[in-house]
């Protein structure tokens, strides 16, 4: 599915966005896939109903494309597989928004891309083969001309529709991972010019100039009141120096 707005991953809305049937039907990819489904149905249904006739010389039914049964079998096989694949991928497109794992979406888109690309080539081979065999068919008596032309025409139309589906799938694959927003955590590069982180950078320090205080000397005639007395090694105790202890 193609998403034109909102968060998406691989062309589908993120899980939990719900499923809108009307929006799904209007998607270009859904419309082209439905056309591919109809074209494949026309090709193999026309061959199985009108692609074989009995010739006048044999009772066995032969392919209308130059009586080459391989051409009819190849076109039927390609048409049936394409018919079933369209149904499967329609269901897958509807289920895509419910896939919560981006890896699962990637595998689904890769499967769509690979199958659509392969069937674009196989339908091209089918168209070339049927057109070549029809150009070599000379006996057209009893051959349903309209059925043969319709088979060739819708084989050519299938080339275009499956080519468009391949283009859509390739676009979804390329946009896939870009549409998924995954938070990344990166370490902030350190600033080689600042030794501290910006939040904790210290403010500029301007030291003040120290000016020593100038003291004025005392006058020479004034005695120093704070001068210590001279040191005496054995100070004498104060009191009565003539006291003697009594003798008993």
Secondary structure, DSSP 8 states (H G I E B T S, - for coil): ----SSSEETTEE-TTS---HHHHHHSHHHHHHHHHHHHHHHHHHHHHHHSEEE-TT-SSEEETTTT-HHHHHHHHHHHHHHHHHHHHHHHHHHHGGG---HHHHHHHHHHHHHHHHHHHHHHHHHHHHHHHHHHT----TT--HHHHHHHHHHHHHHHHHHHHHHHHHHHHHHHHHHHS-----------TT-SS-STT-------------------TTS--TT------SS---SS-TT------
